[in-house]
Amino acid sequence: IKAALKSTFGPKLVNSIIGENYEAYVHDKNFKESEIRMNDGTATPEGNITIALFGVDARAEDLTIGTNADSMLIVNVDPDGNIRMGSIFRDTYLMSRGNDGEELIAKANSAYFRGGPLGAVNMLNENWDMAITDYVVVNFSGLTNIIDLLGGLRLKVTAEERDELNYHMYEQDAYAGKEYVPLEIYGDDVVGFVSITRGITIHRADCVNIKNLAEQYPYRIVKA
């Protein structure tokens, strides 16, 4: 990870994701590897790369401390390029440490709040016998930029989900300084058929039955 970030391509990749100055937002320079905790006898298998991925509940630019890591993934890449990922539920009660280093039992996402990336990495290492030394962290803006770089996501959402998405998108765009564009949602195309006994019945436009009825009784089709 460090080698990739320090390469010629690294700054361009990071800038495209976070939209800010590369040097100011690569946290390796302040990450105290000497304070990483690991259980005795733990080590990453030779040739493997294990990374912690954190998605933090932060709208502002400070990703170092004081925000919960509500998404946590452990990613392993083996020498053959196989990728395996495991997710840690944010509300899992695990052993982590307070600011003075004392052990406490608390929700997993709070380890980042108290100790930043180092505290979260140590929580993963000590609870799961890992030997993680590298991490990647993004906030809401970083995640949206990553999705844009990947070409976006096509999702089916309900009207209720649309309302929630529009609420949060408005807030996020305001923090990111972007123009807010409401999300529109469209239902299935429908047509009406004038029946003899039941009035107008509603059918999906792609329904096999309505296609047959339209061929036989085109004058009884009512467009929505």
C-alpha positions as CSV (number, residue, x, y, z in Angstrom):
1,I,0.0,0.0,0.0
2,K,2.7,2.5,1.0
3,A,4.8,1.7,-2.1
4,A,1.7,2.2,-4.3
5,L,0.8,5.5,-2.7
6,K,4.3,6.8,-3.0
7,S,4.5,5.9,-6.7
8,T,3.9,8.4,-9.5
9,F,0.3,7.1,-9.9
10,G,-0.4,7.2,-6.1
11,P,-1.0,10.9,-5.7
12,K,-3.3,11.0,-8.8
13,L,-5.4,8.1,-7.4
14,V,-5.8,9.6,-4.0
15,N,-6.5,13.1,-5.3
16,S,-9.2,11.7,-7.6
17,I,-10.9,10.0,-4.6
18,I,-10.6,12.6,-1.8
19,G,-10.4,15.7,-4.0
20,E,-7.8,17.3,-1.8
21,N,-4.1,17.7,-1.4
22,Y,-2.3,14.3,-1.4
23,E,0.3,15.0,1.2
24,A,-2.2,16.4,3.7
25,Y,-4.5,13.3,3.5
26,V,-2.1,10.3,3.4
27,H,-2.0,9.3,7.0
28,D,1.0,7.1,6.9
29,K,3.3,9.9,7.9
30,N,1.5,10.2,11.3
31,F,0.7,6.5,11.7
32,K,2.8,5.2,14.6
33,E,3.7,1.7,13.5
34,S,5.8,1.3,16.6
35,E,2.6,1.4,18.7
36,I,0.7,-1.3,16.7
37,R,-0.3,-4.1,19.0
38,M,-0.3,-7.8,18.0
39,N,-0.9,-11.0,20.0
40,D,2.2,-13.1,20.5
41,G,2.9,-15.5,17.7
42,T,0.7,-13.7,15.1
43,A,2.0,-12.9,11.6
44,T,0.7,-12.4,8.1
45,P,1.5,-15.5,6.0
46,E,4.5,-15.0,3.7
47,G,3.6,-13.4,0.4
48,N,0.1,-12.2,1.7
49,I,-1.0,-8.7,2.1
50,T,-3.6,-7.9,4.8
51,I,-5.2,-4.5,5.0
52,A,-7.9,-2.9,7.2
53,L,-10.5,-0.8,5.3
54,F,-12.5,1.7,7.4
55,G,-15.5,3.7,6.3
56,V,-16.0,6.5,8.8
57,D,-19.1,8.5,9.7
58,A,-17.4,11.8,8.9
59,R,-18.7,14.6,6.7
60,A,-15.8,16.9,7.4
61,E,-12.2,16.3,6.3
62,D,-10.7,15.1,9.6
63,L,-10.4,11.3,9.4
64,T,-8.0,10.8,12.2
65,I,-10.1,10.6,15.4
66,G,-13.5,11.5,16.9
67,T,-15.6,9.7,14.3
68,N,-17.0,6.1,14.3
69,A,-15.8,3.5,11.8
70,D,-19.3,2.2,10.9
71,S,-17.8,0.0,8.1
72,M,-14.9,-2.3,8.8
73,L,-13.4,-4.8,6.4
74,I,-10.3,-7.0,6.6
75,V,-8.9,-7.7,3.1
76,N,-6.3,-10.3,2.4
77,V,-4.6,-10.8,-1.0
78,D,-2.6,-14.0,-1.3
79,P,0.4,-14.6,-3.6
80,D,-1.9,-15.9,-6.4
81,G,-3.9,-12.7,-6.4
82,N,-7.0,-14.2,-4.7
83,I,-8.8,-11.6,-2.6
84,R,-10.8,-12.5,0.6
85,M,-12.7,-10.1,2.6
86,G,-14.4,-10.2,6.0
87,S,-16.7,-7.7,7.6
88,I,-16.8,-6.7,11.2
89,F,-20.3,-5.7,12.4
90,R,-20.0,-2.2,13.9
91,D,-22.1,-3.0,17.0
92,T,-20.1,-6.1,17.9
93,Y,-18.8,-5.7,21.5
94,L,-15.1,-6.3,21.4
95,M,-12.1,-5.5,23.6
96,S,-10.5,-2.2,22.7
97,R,-8.5,0.4,24.6
98,G,-9.2,3.8,26.1
99,N,-7.0,6.8,25.6
100,D,-4.7,5.7,28.5
101,G,-4.4,2.2,27.1
102,E,-6.7,0.4,29.6
103,E,-8.7,-2.4,28.2
104,L,-12.5,-2.0,27.9
105,I,-15.4,-3.7,26.2
106,A,-17.2,-1.5,23.7
107,K,-18.8,-1.5,20.3
108,A,-16.2,-2.1,17.6
109,N,-16.9,1.1,15.7
110,S,-15.9,3.2,18.8
111,A,-12.3,2.0,18.7
112,Y,-11.7,4.4,15.8
113,F,-13.5,7.2,17.7
114,R,-11.1,7.0,20.6
115,G,-7.9,6.0,19.0
116,G,-8.2,6.8,15.3
117,P,-6.7,4.4,12.7
118,L,-4.2,3.0,15.2
119,G,-6.8,2.2,17.8
120,A,-9.0,0.5,15.2
121,V,-6.1,-1.5,13.8
122,N,-5.1,-2.6,17.3
123,M,-8.7,-3.6,18.1
124,L,-8.7,-5.9,15.0
125,N,-5.3,-7.3,15.7
126,E,-5.9,-8.1,19.4
127,N,-9.4,-9.6,18.9
128,W,-8.9,-11.6,15.8
129,D,-5.2,-12.6,16.0
130,M,-4.3,-10.4,13.0
131,A,-1.0,-8.8,12.1
132,I,-2.4,-5.7,10.2
133,T,0.0,-2.8,9.7
134,D,-1.7,-1.0,6.8
135,Y,-5.1,0.6,6.5
136,V,-7.3,2.7,4.1
137,V,-10.0,5.0,5.4
138,V,-12.7,7.0,3.5
139,N,-15.5,9.3,4.6
140,F,-18.8,9.9,2.8
141,S,-17.3,12.0,0.1
142,G,-14.5,9.6,-0.5
143,L,-16.9,6.7,-0.9
144,T,-19.0,8.7,-3.5
145,N,-15.9,9.5,-5.4
146,I,-14.8,5.9,-5.5
147,I,-18.2,4.8,-6.8
148,D,-18.1,7.5,-9.5
149,L,-14.6,6.3,-10.5
150,L,-16.0,2.8,-10.9
151,G,-18.8,4.0,-13.2
152,G,-21.6,4.3,-10.6
153,L,-24.1,1.8,-9.3
154,R,-27.5,0.9,-10.8
155,L,-29.9,0.1,-8.0
156,K,-33.7,-0.5,-7.8
157,V,-35.2,1.5,-4.9
158,T,-38.7,2.0,-3.5
159,A,-40.4,5.3,-3.2
160,E,-39.6,5.3,0.6
161,E,-36.0,4.5,-0.1
162,R,-35.9,7.4,-2.6
163,D,-37.1,9.9,0.0
164,E,-34.4,8.7,2.4
165,L,-31.7,8.9,-0.3
166,N,-32.7,12.4,-1.3
167,Y,-32.6,13.6,2.3
168,H,-29.0,12.2,2.8
169,M,-27.8,13.2,-0.7
170,Y,-28.9,16.8,0.0
171,E,-26.9,16.9,3.2
172,Q,-23.8,15.2,1.7
173,D,-23.8,17.4,-1.4
174,A,-23.9,20.5,0.9
175,Y,-20.8,19.3,2.8
176,A,-19.0,18.4,-0.5
177,G,-20.0,21.7,-2.1
178,K,-21.7,20.0,-5.0
179,E,-24.9,20.8,-6.8
180,Y,-27.8,18.8,-5.4
181,V,-29.8,16.9,-8.0
182,P,-32.8,15.0,-6.6
183,L,-33.1,11.3,-7.4
184,E,-36.1,10.5,-9.5
185,I,-37.9,7.1,-9.4
186,Y,-40.1,5.6,-12.0
187,G,-42.4,2.6,-11.7
188,D,-43.4,0.0,-14.2
189,D,-45.0,1.1,-17.4
190,V,-48.7,0.3,-17.1
191,V,-51.8,0.4,-19.4
192,G,-55.5,0.1,-18.7
193,F,-57.9,-2.3,-20.4
194,V,-61.6,-1.6,-20.5
195,S,-63.3,-4.8,-19.4
196,I,-67.0,-5.6,-19.8
197,T,-67.9,-6.2,-16.1
198,R,-65.0,-4.7,-14.1
199,G,-64.4,-1.3,-15.6
200,I,-60.8,-0.4,-16.4
201,T,-58.2,-3.0,-15.2
202,I,-54.6,-2.1,-14.8
203,H,-51.8,-4.2,-16.3
204,R,-48.0,-3.9,-16.7
205,A,-47.2,-2.9,-20.3
206,D,-44.9,-5.9,-20.7
207,C,-47.6,-8.4,-19.4
208,V,-48.1,-11.3,-21.8
209,N,-51.9,-11.1,-21.3
210,I,-52.2,-7.4,-22.1
211,K,-50.2,-7.9,-25.3
212,N,-52.7,-10.5,-26.4
213,L,-55.6,-8.3,-25.4
214,A,-54.1,-5.4,-27.3
215,E,-53.9,-7.4,-30.5
216,Q,-57.5,-8.6,-30.2
217,Y,-59.1,-5.4,-28.8
218,P,-56.8,-2.4,-29.5
219,Y,-59.7,0.0,-29.1
220,R,-60.1,-1.0,-25.4
221,I,-56.6,-0.2,-24.4
222,V,-56.1,3.0,-22.3
223,K,-52.6,4.4,-22.1
224,A,-51.5,5.6,-18.6
